[in-house]
Amino acid sequence: MGSAIRLKDIIMKIAIIGSGLSGLACADHLRAAGHEIALFDKARGPGGRMSTRRMASAIGDISFDHGAQYFTARDPAFVSIVREWEKSGVAGRWPVAGDEAWVGVPAMNAPIKALAAGHNVTWSTRIIKMVKADAGWQLQTDDGLIDTVFDQVICAIPAEQAADLLLPWEPNFASIASATLSDPCWTLMLAFDQPSGIADPIFRDDVTIGWAARNSDKPGRDGPETWVVQASPEWSRVHLEDSPEDVTAALSDHFAELAGVSLPPPLVVSAHRWRYARSGRTDSSALYSDEHKLGVCGDWMIGPRIECAWLSGRALAQMILA
């Protein structure tokens, strides 16, 4: 009597669009099951919402964690992963932000860089279309169609971007993504070559500034005093289309007022607009169509925490392998 062919006995070629924590978590689990994984990301390097920005100054390059400021670990499986990051030196605790707060070391994107290093990731590649081939899927970029035919495709990108890719193939998935909107966030980065005079290391929940922190106080950081100032979702939404110069002036003035100081001239200053900063949430941990061999994962499936991205990626991998 012949035995049934099990999925884990079949080596699949799987494409993952998006190389943030969710996509990489999914890739880790699928590769551990023996499958061939190829990841594509429009960014120039690892990070996603855990990105780090480097800027040139008169005293050398200066780094800012201009995305997620810290993360927590509560699910036992994710706690285990974070402990591994800690042992390998790419994560550490940041008590000033709370007893549960962790950050990447020496920058927020360090854990993502470590995960991505073990995978086949093509950077600076924007996927604009998924094409159904006779034997599977092909991906189209701004430069044309990628030759490789994949058995499965996974979308691990923000909901707003996933919706457009999903619509021709899974309208229901696209509808869920379209209805799960992210909050925007204007982020101001400041560096000073002299003490700023600001006493408190963190400010939270102001009507204009939702979060501000002395970035240089995080473990593993060196260089001059740096600050990351993130506007509230409400302020960011109202000023979403303002120029970076106007946002820089407005947030700098409000931050100085909030901190109760006259800020010294900055060594460097820059404003970054995150259109998709704080994710929404759905009733699912991930979405998967066995008919089309098409999956969706991301923090927006579960909630706006870094841990949720990892949990969603793992959940999708389990659905595929099941």
Sequence and secondary structure as in RCSB ss.txt:
>XXXX:A:sequence
MGSAIRLKDIIMKIAIIGSGLSGLACADHLRAAGHEIALFDKARGPGGRMSTRRMASAIGDISFDHGAQYFTARD
PAFVSIVREWEKSGVAGRWPVAGDEAWVGVPAMNAPIKALAAGHNVTWSTRIIKMVKADAGWQLQTDDGLIDTVF
DQVICAIPAEQAADLLLPWEPNFASIASATLSDPCWTLMLAFDQPSGIADPIFRDDVTIGWAARNSDKPGRDGPE
TWVVQASPEWSRVHLEDSPEDVTAALSDHFAELAGVSLPPPLVVSAHRWRYARSGRTDSSALYSDEHKLGVCGDW
MIGPRIECAWLSGRALAQMILA
>XXXX:A:secstr
      GGGS  EEEEE  SHHHHHHHHHHHHTT EEEEE SSSSS GGG  EEE  TTS EEE  S   B   S
HHHHHHHHHHHHTTSEEE GGG TT EEESSSTTHHHHHHHTTSEEE S  EEEEEEETTEEEEEETTEE S  B
SEEEE S HHHHHHHHTTT HHHHHHHHTS  EEEEEEEEEESS      SEEE  SSEEEEEEGGGSTT  SSE
EEEEEE HHHHHHTTTS HHHHHHHHHHHHHHHHTS     SEEEEEEEEEEE    S S EEETTTTEEE  HH
HH SSHHHHHHHHHHHHHHHH 
